[in-house]
């Protein structure tokens, strides 16, 4: 699997209630929890990478955590379902479960599109 | 799977520790396998599953994990605090709660699987050496999956994971009771085919009274009680009612006797009731059933045996006051703690609930003697069929715990005069059956008592009159006159008539004796006179003889002298 550089992220940063004004220059940090190389996980990985390539070229970091290799992190983060995508930055943390097949919905949740009329 | 697993002769079981359930299933849940727990809302799925884990951790040394999909673990713990499980005493190492509620604002696109949860659980199960696991309300999570095939896939994934870990698990799913029986209409019906054991919990209303039932639908590789078993959720959690199942030893029997509290009744029964027997006292209202059972309670307390008196009709203090009027004083025993009075009017619910409450109080009080007055009240609410089963289990339980049980049963006067208690059918199971009745005669109502049956003892066939006075309870012989039984004042009249007759006869006897004495004396006097006369006669006779002899001699001598004087003849000399 082609994976972007794994960057340590600020998971422990307290959640900011007031969503800061997103700047066009901010970097998106993602963490994707996957389960081995199951179909769902592979699809989610591919969908996320394609999405980043299109909408966030050069300003995204993706960390991939395999729950079977590191179950402790799955417990700590309360991951029940795989695949689960966390948007760690910009805050607040956003969580999406599933194969990320509905691109429009994913983009809306991640704040990458302004509400289209 | 592995060959050695297939060749293992008997299915091993993990005891649930839930009263009655292990008996129904012959030892508990299938070890290392999955049990499906189905039931509607409020049917007790979560409580059952939680109790299974708690017993496992506390009693059987098997740590467990509770995965909560619906309620948060905090709420489950708060609800569990109402039971006397002392959950906070269980260390976290032994019992782990995992919150797995999908968050309400969860964004989901596309398919997903449960691998994340299973990976985490696998680590935690290994860390705490868990042997048991519960997935509570799995349907909540499954409902998020996009289609049926995805649900099926995840259930198989979960099942495979459980089997590979060797965890004995319970999965609870919501199902309405009627749906649970028609599996094809079930959203997760296929789960019932997949699991090794399936249990259905049912909560229904029968005649306005809550009734809970449990049924084991399937149990691979094991026999089980296939019938519906009523159960109650009490302070200690589940209590599944079981009728004596096969393989259980009969309660130990004894020849020891305990007094009925009435001396003459003991004699009639050949020494009293048997210890651990079930005594049934039937009768119409006001035939002194409570009094008879009160006498038993008083005697039991007098021996220092802890006694429980359950009254459905009136308050405990009322019973004590009323019994004091017939010389049965229970107040002092209540004070000393030997006796415990329970007003069962405070127990609401089905017959099953009442039985569970009575059992719990009896165990708490360590009762050796138990009075239930009247037991027929059990049948007043809820299903008649269930009440019948309760009667049977009541007797089974008291025998097994070696409690001497005296229960009264009210007969319905309107329903007829038949000497049966049709509602509970205790009469056939009771060891001793005493029947109290009214005999209306000569403008009076008197209480009659008879022993209809008493197993294993010779007993009197007589109807006796039961007399209540402020000095106590006694039995009186009754008179039979011309085929009629005499009781009350008629008996008293008969008794006094006999007393008068007795006196007359005695006087006559004495008079006769005096007369005879006089006659005897008279005769004796006469006898004396005659004897004296006899002596006189004898004397006279002797005198006469002597006179005659001397006269003869004189005459003889005189003639000789004359001859001499005449000189004619020579005197004759010898």
Contacts between the chains, C-beta under 8 A, distances in Angstrom:
chain1	res1	chain2	res2	distance
A	33	B	116	5.8
A	35	B	113	6.5
A	35	B	115	3.1
A	35	B	116	6.3
A	35	B	119	6.7
A	36	B	115	7.1
A	38	B	113	6.3
A	38	B	115	6.4
A	40	B	110	7.6
A	40	B	111	5.3
A	40	B	112	5.9
A	40	B	113	5.4
A	41	B	115	7.8
A	43	B	110	7.2
A	43	B	111	7.9
A	44	B	110	7.6
A	67	B	115	6.1
A	67	B	116	4.8
A	67	B	119	3.8
A	67	B	120	7.0
A	68	B	115	7.1
A	68	B	119	5.0
A	71	B	119	4.3
A	71	B	120	5.2
A	71	B	122	6.3
A	71	B	123	3.9
A	72	B	123	6.3
A	74	B	116	5.2
A	74	B	117	8.0
A	74	B	119	5.3
A	74	B	120	4.5
A	75	B	120	4.2
A	75	B	123	6.6
A	75	B	124	6.6
A	78	B	99	7.7
A	79	B	116	4.0
A	79	B	117	7.5
A	79	B	120	6.9
A	80	B	100	5.0
A	80	B	102	7.5
A	80	B	114	7.1
A	80	B	116	5.5
A	80	B	117	4.2
A	80	B	120	7.8
A	80	B	141	7.5
A	81	B	102	7.8
A	81	B	112	4.5
A	81	B	113	7.0
A	81	B	114	6.5
A	81	B	116	5.6
A	81	B	117	6.9
A	81	B	141	7.9
A	81	B	144	7.9
A	82	B	112	6.4
A	82	B	113	5.8
A	82	B	114	7.7
A	82	B	115	4.5
A	82	B	116	4.0
A	82	B	119	8.0
A	83	B	112	6.5
A	84	B	112	7.7
A	84	B	116	6.4
A	94	B	107	7.5
A	95	B	103	7.7
A	95	B	106	7.1
A	95	B	107	6.8
A	96	B	107	4.8
A	96	B	108	7.2
A	96	B	109	6.4
A	97	B	106	6.1
A	97	B	107	7.0
A	97	B	108	4.6
A	97	B	109	7.9
A	97	B	112	5.2
A	98	B	108	4.8
A	98	B	109	4.5
A	98	B	110	3.8
A	98	B	111	6.3
A	98	B	112	4.8
A	99	B	109	6.9
A	99	B	110	3.2
A	99	B	111	5.3
A	99	B	112	7.2
A	100	B	109	5.5
A	100	B	110	6.2
A	101	B	109	5.6
A	101	B	110	3.6
A	101	B	111	7.8
A	102	B	109	3.9
A	102	B	110	6.6
A	105	B	107	7.2
A	105	B	109	5.1
A	106	B	109	5.9
A	109	B	107	4.9
